[in-house]
Amino acid sequence: MSEVVLIVDDDPVQRRLIEAMAQRFGYRALTADGGDAALSLLLGDQATRVDCVVLDLVMPDLDGLGVLARMRQAGLDTPVIVQTAHGGIDNVVSAMRAGAADFVVKPASPERLEVSLRNALATRALASELQRVKRSRDGTLTLSDVISRSPAMKPVLGAAEKSAASTIPVLIEGESGVGKELMARAIHGSGERRARPFVAVNCGAMPENLVESILFGHEKGAFTGATEKHTGKFIEADSGTLFLDEVGELPMAAQVKLLRALQEGEVEPVGSRKTVKVDVRIVSATNRDLIADVKAGRFREDLFYRLCVFPITIPPLRKRPEDIPELVRHFLTRIAAEQGKRLRALDGSAMAQLAAFRWPGNVRQLENAIFRAVVLADGDSVGMNEFPQVTADPAAQPIDHQPEQLIEASPDMAPDMPADVPLSISDRMARLKPGLTMVAPSLPLTDSHNDVRPLEDIERDAIRFAIAHYRGQMSEVARKLKIGRSTLYRKLEGLGLEEEAAEVAVNETMAAE
């Protein structure tokens, strides 16, 4: 899922114009017609997740500075790009002091707005990533640090949140590379034991003859090579959380001793004659089907039920494609900073192909692919040339997004519709000769029955023609019709011409690029 940009402007044409630009840049756009409506979306009971705000500074109800102040009072650090038709230095200073990330003057060009949005989102992503790295180093990751926007992950995160509120044993299941250890750390960091140790041990990487020593510890001289006393993982994790990764790889003899430690709440170091009481919360993980292993006699049934009290299954990345763009931006921001490269973004076609790839190695494979791409990149952006392993795989089919094409009128186009058939502004624009205005413009005062047309219909056609004639430049339309802009917008709303006018403005802006 793309980043969400909230556009706040009381001018419907400007609002529609910025919305179309944001969508063209690959973002998901939300709109609000004033400051109060924006705060409802940002801070209301059903607040929507927003990644960036494009905020008009001058609005009739609550102005842009008021919205900024309320956002900062609520502790909302969403980046805000302020836009206004008044580009004085005082406005710039006031907006920046109020917490704006950038400032653009209306009408903002598509190139200027795109750069501003990209920079604001990149700065926020980098700041968030630095905080996430710091929490990871300090062992204080929480469930809010799990990057996901996929509906498939909502029940997973909900279950993890409930498990974090207790000390219930959790078994995290999922394919290799889906992020089982991250989830275990987030559960620990969201619970009451967050300030206590989190100790991780890979059960598949322990030599069989040293499993008992690694888990429970040993005394000096307990066996050949035991030159010092060793504190086992259970004792290290006392009062905290012990994470048993790939628990299905434990040999049968070790499973018996692990079961006893879990049942009794105590361990007996190798070579010791007394047991040690431990208070450990167990979180385990596996990429195997433990039930099948139990049936095949490879895993103890009693140990399975001791570990699998609260199972959580993380779906593979191919079943949550909405997470891929978010993860790509996350990895790209962090790795580019680590490698000292100033990369702006991933191009749209590359993102589409990455989202379509099945990623058999899941999140771990995606992270490594981004790492390689960052190292290979020569310019300031990353394209598909930096992902040879994806382009070589037939499973990676790019999503075909055909951009909406603007209709070009041929030179011999002229109005050929009866006078009593109303044309939309778009129809009239399509019938203009290149470089010319409407061919033989006329405004009939009577209908096909020779009756005088209603004044409202005549006014609607006059405004339609003016908008087409002046290419959607609303200030010019209002000036030539000798009415104020606010009056013009009231008439557009009353005559049902808002959408048509916005469409002309958008098409003209895009065609001018």
Order of alpha helices (4+ residues) and beta strands (2+ residues): beta-alpha-beta-alpha-beta-alpha-beta-alpha-beta-alpha-alpha-beta-alpha-beta-alpha-beta-beta-alpha-beta-alpha-beta-beta-beta-alpha-alpha-beta-alpha-beta-alpha-alpha-beta-alpha-alpha-alpha-alpha-alpha-alpha
